[in-house]
């Protein structure tokens, strides 16, 4: 759909009505963005997108959380080996390294 077509469809509605985006049966905050070649502006962009803010922010937060969890598991592993003197080749530490590498 082109922006012009969207505007034409919206003209059938009350111009004072609130616009919302619904995702998974929940009204969500959203951001309108644009894209195209480097240096493109809103006036000459090639595409316009509607982003659900919560979903886009969750992706970033999940990535950071996973990185923190991985680092913490590695810290636990290293502490077990270095501080408590456990052999790094015992089965549970081998499994822990496997879990860490799969993050």
Protein Blocks (a to p, Z undefined) as FASTA:
>chain_A
ZZklmmmmmmmpcfkbccdddeehiacdddddddddehiafklccbdcdddfklmmmmmm
mmmmmmmmmmmmmmmmmmmmmmnopafkbfklmmmmmmmmmZZ
